[in-house]
Amino acid sequence: MAVGSRYRVGRLLGRGGLGEVWEATDHTLGRRVAIKFVTGVTQYPEAAQRFAREARTLASLRHGSVVTVHDAGTADHDNQPLPYLVMELLDGATWEFSHVDSVVETGAHLADVLAHVHAAKVVHRDIKPANIMICADGRTVLMDFGIARDDASLTRTATTTGRYFGTPGYMAPEQLQGRAATPASDVYALGIVLIEKLTGHRLPVTQLMPQVQSSICEPVLALLARMTAARPEERPTAAECASLLRASSTTTTSRRVPSTRRERLERLGPPAALLALHTIILFRPAYRPGYWNPSDSVIESFGKRIVYAEEEDFLEWNARAWGAFTTVGAGVGVATLLVAVTLLVLGSRVPTRLAGYGAVALTVVCLGWQATSNPPYEPSTDSGPPVAFGLWLFYLVTALTIAMYVYHDVRARRVSARP
């Protein structure tokens, strides 16, 4: 489909109740854009007026976190007028499906753009993850101003047909009661979004269970309690929220801090138990008598390699170097895994996960060399001493450490991405 002589419509990007968004090519400027069409004009005549108001609202806002509008008009499609709005094409995904390193920092960006919108006498009225785009370049963009209203034209939240403007799960109490939305209503919705991303629960702070509240760090918890207060006059402004969230993101993180005895045991107990097992096993015999001194412990014989008399000095040095690498590498890998397990919580940053999987790779390489080098693991004393129970225990406990890290990482990812 061609829109005028300028735009060539391509693939569908998204569809809502009254509109569709398509990717298109602007032949005049040679760039890719997004075109939003109103498809419900026949069924809902007020949709065209709302669409025109959205175009004017977006054109009046100048902020890097508000989607930019380029053009607007009406196309003729099947002998029916089809209003359209040309906007910048965003590369990313909505916050429903994308992950951010810091929920608090992202909330500060959103509060900042809301402060700009409210300063322009505009109320968004539909703040939710589906209307927040997390771009590949790191930008957080607020979208869908289709039901936004300015202060001079604010109306009741519900229409005469009982149809609500907004998403009930994120609407403030005054909106659900049918009263007009205010900037405080947007602050309430933003608070619900942040609580949902931090805990997985779409509820105000006062309705959260105590153990769920303890998963949110102070002073973020106190701020979210104010943002989701039942009375609009008790909520802070968007500008105040941006300032407090930005200060909180520099002094605290969105990670879960264990505050109860049970949480501390769940988080620190398994790594501590595995560390104790590793410490005990290191002093157990590694091999049975027959080739080496039977008193050699796991730590004494770990990384050793038989060097035969006929081997050259270089091979002997090379064998000893690999033995040292094996000993140090396995130790560093296991220690890093144990530390990474204690850090894997909600909001864990990418470097923490990468350090853990790097430790897994290092440990597997070192133990693989140990398992395939001399002495071979056959019971015959001619080819090498048989492995004692201590070394098998070391391999087993190391495998449990790796499995525990992977389990904690998968669980942290699932919880942080849970809607």
C-alpha positions as CSV (number, residue, x, y, z in Angstrom):
1,M,0.0,0.0,0.0
2,A,1.2,3.5,-0.8
3,V,0.3,6.5,1.3
4,G,0.3,9.5,-1.0
5,S,3.4,9.7,-3.2
6,R,5.8,9.6,-0.3
7,Y,5.3,6.5,1.9
8,R,5.4,2.8,0.9
9,V,3.9,0.6,3.7
10,G,5.7,-2.6,4.5
11,R,5.2,-5.0,7.4
12,L,2.8,-4.9,10.3
13,L,4.4,-4.0,13.6
14,G,1.4,-4.1,16.0
15,R,-2.3,-3.9,16.2
16,G,-4.6,-2.5,18.9
17,G,-8.4,-2.1,19.3
18,L,-8.7,1.0,17.1
19,G,-5.4,1.2,15.2
20,E,-2.5,-0.5,13.5
21,V,1.2,0.4,13.3
22,W,3.1,-0.5,10.1
23,E,6.7,-0.1,9.1
24,A,7.1,2.1,6.0
25,T,9.7,3.7,3.8
26,D,9.8,7.5,3.3
27,H,10.9,7.9,-0.3
28,T,11.4,11.6,0.0
29,L,14.0,11.5,2.8
30,G,15.1,7.9,2.3
31,R,14.4,6.6,5.8
32,R,12.3,4.0,7.5
33,V,9.4,5.2,9.6
34,A,6.4,3.9,11.5
35,I,2.9,4.8,10.3
36,K,-0.1,4.5,12.7
37,F,-3.6,4.1,11.1
38,V,-7.0,4.5,12.7
39,T,-9.0,1.4,11.7
40,G,-12.1,2.0,13.9
41,V,-13.4,5.3,12.4
42,T,-16.6,3.7,11.1
43,Q,-17.5,2.0,14.4
44,Y,-16.2,4.8,16.7
45,P,-16.4,8.2,15.0
46,E,-14.7,9.8,18.1
47,A,-11.6,7.7,17.3
48,A,-10.6,10.2,14.5
49,Q,-10.9,13.1,16.8
50,R,-8.8,11.3,19.4
51,F,-6.2,10.5,16.7
52,A,-5.9,14.1,15.6
53,R,-5.5,15.1,19.3
54,E,-2.7,12.5,19.7
55,A,-0.9,14.0,16.6
56,R,-1.1,17.5,18.1
57,T,0.0,16.3,21.5
58,L,3.1,14.5,20.2
59,A,4.0,17.5,18.0
60,S,3.9,19.8,21.0
61,L,6.3,17.6,23.1
62,R,10.0,18.0,22.7
63,H,11.8,15.2,24.7
64,G,14.2,12.4,23.8
65,S,12.0,9.9,25.5
66,V,8.8,10.8,23.7
67,V,8.3,9.3,20.3
68,T,8.8,11.9,17.6
69,V,6.0,12.6,15.1
70,H,7.1,13.5,11.5
71,D,3.8,13.8,9.5
72,A,0.0,13.3,9.7
73,G,-2.8,13.2,7.2
74,T,-5.7,11.2,5.8
75,A,-5.4,8.5,3.1
76,D,-8.2,7.1,0.9
77,H,-8.6,3.3,1.5
78,D,-11.5,1.4,0.0
79,N,-13.4,4.7,-0.4
80,Q,-13.0,5.3,3.3
81,P,-10.9,8.0,5.0
82,L,-8.0,6.5,6.9
83,P,-6.2,8.9,9.2
84,Y,-2.6,8.2,9.7
85,L,0.3,9.4,11.8
86,V,4.0,9.1,10.7
87,M,6.4,8.6,13.6
88,E,10.0,7.6,14.1
89,L,10.7,3.9,13.9
90,L,11.9,2.6,17.2
91,D,14.4,-0.3,17.3
92,G,13.6,-2.3,20.5
93,A,10.8,-4.0,22.4
94,T,8.2,-2.9,24.9
95,W,8.9,-3.4,28.6
96,E,6.5,-6.3,28.5
97,F,9.1,-8.5,26.9
98,S,12.4,-6.7,27.4
99,H,14.9,-6.8,30.3
100,V,16.7,-3.8,31.8
101,D,19.8,-3.7,34.0
102,S,18.2,-1.4,36.6
103,V,14.5,-1.0,37.1
104,V,15.1,2.0,39.4
105,E,17.2,3.8,36.8
106,T,14.6,3.1,34.1
107,G,11.9,4.4,36.4
108,A,13.9,7.6,36.9
109,H,13.9,8.1,33.1
110,L,10.2,7.5,32.9
111,A,9.5,9.9,35.7
112,D,11.6,12.5,34.0
113,V,9.6,12.2,30.7
114,L,6.3,12.3,32.7
115,A,7.5,15.5,34.4
116,H,8.1,17.0,30.9
117,V,4.6,15.9,29.7
118,H,2.9,17.2,32.8
119,A,4.7,20.6,32.5
120,A,3.1,20.8,29.0
121,K,-0.3,20.4,30.7
122,V,-0.8,16.9,29.3
123,V,-1.9,13.8,31.2
124,H,-1.0,10.5,29.5
125,R,-3.7,8.3,31.3
126,D,-2.4,5.0,30.1
127,I,1.1,4.3,31.6
128,K,1.8,0.6,31.4
129,P,4.7,-1.7,30.1
130,A,3.1,-2.1,26.7
131,N,3.4,1.7,26.2
132,I,7.0,1.8,27.2
133,M,9.7,1.0,24.6
134,I,13.1,-0.1,25.6
135,C,15.3,0.7,22.6
136,A,18.4,-1.0,21.5
137,D,20.4,2.2,21.9
138,G,19.5,2.4,25.6
139,R,16.7,4.9,25.3
140,T,13.4,4.5,27.2
141,V,10.6,6.0,25.1
142,L,7.0,6.6,26.2
143,M,4.4,5.9,23.5
144,D,0.7,5.8,22.7
145,F,-0.7,9.2,23.6
146,G,-4.0,8.3,22.0
147,I,-6.1,8.9,25.1
148,A,-3.9,11.7,26.5
149,R,-5.7,14.9,27.4
150,D,-4.6,18.4,28.2
151,D,-5.8,20.2,31.4
152,A,-8.3,22.2,29.5
153,S,-10.1,19.2,28.0
154,L,-9.9,16.6,30.8
155,T,-13.1,14.6,31.1
156,R,-14.3,11.7,33.2
157,T,-12.4,8.4,32.9
158,A,-15.5,6.4,31.8
159,T,-17.7,7.1,28.8
160,T,-21.5,7.0,28.9
161,T,-21.3,3.4,27.5
162,G,-19.1,2.3,30.5
163,R,-16.0,2.0,28.3
164,Y,-12.9,3.0,30.3
165,F,-10.0,5.1,29.0
166,G,-7.0,3.3,30.2
167,T,-5.9,-0.1,31.5
168,P,-7.7,-1.0,34.8
169,G,-4.7,-2.9,36.3
170,Y,-2.7,0.3,36.3
171,M,-5.4,2.9,36.8
172,A,-5.5,5.0,40.0
173,P,-8.4,4.7,42.4
174,E,-9.9,8.0,41.3
175,Q,-9.9,6.8,37.7
176,L,-11.7,3.6,38.6
177,Q,-14.3,5.7,40.4
178,G,-15.0,7.6,37.1
179,R,-13.3,10.9,38.1
180,A,-11.0,12.9,35.9
181,A,-7.4,11.8,35.6
182,T,-4.7,14.1,36.8
183,P,-0.8,14.1,36.8
184,A,-1.1,12.2,40.1
185,S,-2.9,9.4,38.2
186,D,0.1,9.0,35.9
187,V,2.4,8.9,39.0
188,Y,0.3,6.1,40.5
189,A,0.4,4.1,37.3
190,L,4.2,4.5,37.1
191,G,4.5,3.3,40.7
192,I,2.5,0.1,39.8
193,V,4.7,-0.6,36.8
194,L,7.8,-0.3,38.9
195,I,6.4,-2.6,41.7
196,E,5.4,-5.1,39.0
197,K,8.9,-5.1,37.6
198,L,10.6,-5.4,41.0
199,T,8.4,-8.0,42.6
200,G,6.2,-9.5,39.9
201,H,3.0,-8.2,41.7
202,R,0.8,-5.6,40.2
203,L,-0.4,-4.1,43.4
204,P,0.2,-0.9,45.5
205,V,2.7,-1.2,48.3
206,T,0.0,-1.3,51.0
207,Q,-1.4,-4.5,49.5
208,L,1.9,-6.4,49.2
209,M,2.8,-9.1,51.6
210,P,5.5,-8.2,54.1
211,Q,8.0,-10.7,52.6
212,V,7.3,-9.1,49.2
213,Q,7.8,-5.6,50.5
214,S,11.2,-6.7,52.0
215,S,12.4,-7.5,48.5
216,I,12.4,-3.8,47.6
217,C,15.3,-1.8,48.9
218,E,14.9,1.4,50.9
219,P,14.4,4.3,50.1
220,V,12.7,2.9,46.9
221,L,10.0,1.2,49.0
222,A,9.0,4.4,50.8
223,L,8.9,6.3,47.5
224,L,6.7,3.6,45.8
225,A,4.4,3.7,48.9
226,R,3.9,7.4,48.3
227,M,3.5,7.0,44.5
228,T,0.7,4.4,45.0
229,A,-1.1,6.2,47.8
230,A,-4.9,6.0,47.6
231,R,-5.3,9.8,47.8
232,P,-3.9,11.8,44.8
233,E,-2.8,14.7,47.0
234,E,-0.5,12.3,49.0
235,R,1.5,11.3,45.9
236,P,4.7,13.1,44.8
237,T,5.1,14.9,41.5
238,A,6.7,13.2,38.6
239,A,9.7,15.6,38.9
240,E,10.1,14.7,42.6
241,C,9.9,11.0,41.7
242,A,12.6,11.4,39.0
243,S,15.0,13.1,41.5
244,L,14.4,10.5,44.2
245,L,14.7,7.5,41.9
246,R,17.8,8.9,40.3
247,A,19.4,9.3,43.8
248,S,18.3,5.8,44.8
249,S,19.8,4.2,41.7
250,T,23.3,5.7,42.6
251,T,23.2,4.6,46.3
252,T,21.3,1.3,46.1
253,T,20.5,-1.3,43.6
254,S,17.3,-3.1,42.7
255,R,18.8,-6.4,43.9
256,R,17.1,-8.4,46.6
257,V,18.7,-7.8,49.9
258,P,18.0,-10.6,52.4
259,S,16.3,-9.2,55.4
260,T,14.9,-12.2,57.2
261,R,16.6,-15.3,58.6
262,R,14.9,-17.5,56.0
263,E,16.0,-15.4,53.1
264,R,19.6,-15.3,54.4
265,L,19.6,-19.1,54.7
266,E,18.2,-19.6,51.2
267,R,20.7,-17.3,49.6
268,L,23.9,-18.0,51.6
269,G,23.3,-21.5,52.9
270,P,23.9,-23.6,49.8
271,P,27.2,-21.7,48.8
272,A,28.4,-22.0,52.4
273,A,27.7,-25.7,52.5
274,L,29.5,-26.4,49.2
275,L,32.5,-24.3,50.3
276,A,32.8,-26.4,53.5
277,L,32.6,-29.6,51.4
278,H,35.3,-28.3,49.0
279,T,37.5,-27.4,52.0
280,I,37.1,-30.9,53.6
281,I,37.6,-32.8,50.3
282,L,40.8,-31.0,49.5
283,F,42.6,-32.9,52.3
284,R,41.3,-36.4,51.4
285,P,43.5,-38.9,49.5
286,A,43.4,-38.4,45.7
287,Y,44.8,-41.8,44.6
288,R,45.2,-45.2,46.1
289,P,48.7,-46.7,46.7
290,G,50.6,-48.1,43.8
291,Y,52.0,-45.2,41.9
292,W,52.3,-42.1,44.0
293,N,52.8,-41.6,47.7
294,P,49.4,-42.7,49.1
295,S,49.5,-39.8,51.5
296,D,49.1,-37.3,48.7
297,S,45.8,-35.3,49.3
298,V,43.6,-33.9,46.5
299,I,45.2,-30.5,46.8
300,E,48.7,-31.9,46.8
301,S,48.2,-34.1,43.7
302,F,45.8,-31.9,41.9
303,G,47.3,-30.8,38.6
304,K,50.3,-33.2,38.8
305,R,51.3,-35.0,35.7
306,I,53.7,-37.9,35.3
307,V,56.8,-36.9,33.3
308,Y,58.8,-39.9,32.1
309,A,62.6,-39.9,32.2
310,E,62.8,-40.0,28.4
311,E,60.8,-36.8,28.0
312,E,62.8,-33.6,27.2
313,D,63.1,-30.8,29.6
314,F,60.7,-28.7,27.6
315,L,58.0,-31.3,27.9
316,E,58.6,-31.5,31.7
317,W,58.3,-27.7,32.0
318,N,55.2,-27.7,29.9
319,A,53.6,-30.4,32.0
320,R,54.4,-28.6,35.2
321,A,53.0,-25.3,33.7
322,W,49.8,-27.0,32.7
323,G,49.5,-28.6,36.1
324,A,49.9,-25.2,37.8
325,F,47.2,-23.7,35.4
326,T,44.9,-26.6,36.3
327,T,45.3,-26.1,40.0
328,V,44.9,-22.3,40.0
329,G,42.2,-22.3,37.3
330,A,39.9,-24.8,39.0
331,G,40.3,-23.0,42.3
332,V,39.5,-19.6,40.9
333,G,36.6,-21.0,38.9
334,V,34.9,-22.7,41.9
335,A,35.5,-19.7,44.1
336,T,34.0,-17.4,41.5
337,L,30.9,-19.6,41.1
338,L,30.3,-19.7,44.8
339,V,30.5,-15.9,45.0
340,A,28.3,-15.4,41.9
341,V,25.6,-17.6,43.4
342,T,25.2,-15.2,46.3
343,L,25.0,-12.2,43.9
344,L,22.4,-13.7,41.5
345,V,19.2,-12.0,42.6
346,L,16.5,-9.8,41.0
347,G,18.1,-7.0,39.0
348,S,21.5,-8.8,38.7
349,R,23.6,-7.0,36.1
350,V,25.1,-8.7,33.1
351,P,28.7,-8.7,34.3
352,T,27.7,-10.9,37.3
353,R,26.2,-13.5,35.0
354,L,29.1,-13.4,32.5
355,A,31.6,-13.8,35.4
356,G,29.7,-16.9,36.5
357,Y,29.6,-18.6,33.1
358,G,33.2,-17.6,32.5
359,A,34.0,-19.4,35.8
360,V,32.0,-22.4,34.6
361,A,34.1,-22.6,31.4
362,L,37.4,-22.2,33.2
363,T,36.5,-24.9,35.7
364,V,35.4,-27.4,33.0
365,V,38.6,-26.8,31.0
366,C,40.8,-27.3,34.0
367,L,39.0,-30.4,35.3
368,G,38.8,-31.8,31.7
369,W,42.6,-31.5,31.4
370,Q,43.0,-33.1,34.8
371,A,40.7,-36.0,33.9
372,T,42.4,-36.8,30.6
373,S,46.0,-36.4,31.6
374,N,48.4,-38.7,33.4
375,P,47.9,-40.6,35.6
376,P,45.1,-42.4,33.6
377,Y,42.1,-43.6,35.6
378,E,42.5,-47.4,35.2
379,P,42.8,-49.8,38.2
380,S,46.0,-51.3,36.8
381,T,49.1,-50.0,38.5
382,D,51.1,-50.4,35.3
383,S,49.2,-47.5,33.7
384,G,48.6,-45.4,36.8
385,P,47.0,-45.5,40.2
386,P,43.2,-45.8,40.6
387,V,41.4,-42.7,41.7
388,A,40.5,-42.6,45.4
389,F,37.2,-41.5,46.8
390,G,38.4,-38.0,47.5
391,L,38.9,-36.9,43.9
392,W,35.6,-38.3,42.8
393,L,34.0,-36.3,45.6
394,F,35.7,-33.2,44.3
395,Y,34.4,-33.7,40.8
396,L,30.9,-34.4,42.2
397,V,30.8,-31.3,44.5
398,T,32.1,-29.1,41.6
399,A,29.4,-30.4,39.3
400,L,26.8,-29.5,42.1
401,T,28.3,-26.0,42.3
402,I,27.9,-25.5,38.5
403,A,24.4,-26.9,38.6
404,M,23.4,-24.6,41.5
405,Y,24.7,-21.6,39.7
406,V,22.8,-22.4,36.5
407,Y,19.6,-23.0,38.5
408,H,19.9,-19.7,40.4
409,D,20.6,-17.9,37.1
410,V,17.6,-19.4,35.3
411,R,15.3,-18.7,38.3
412,A,16.5,-15.0,38.6
413,R,15.8,-14.5,34.9
414,R,12.4,-16.0,35.1
415,V,11.3,-14.0,38.1
416,S,12.7,-10.7,36.7
417,A,10.9,-11.2,33.4
418,R,7.6,-12.4,35.0
419,P,4.6,-10.2,34.0
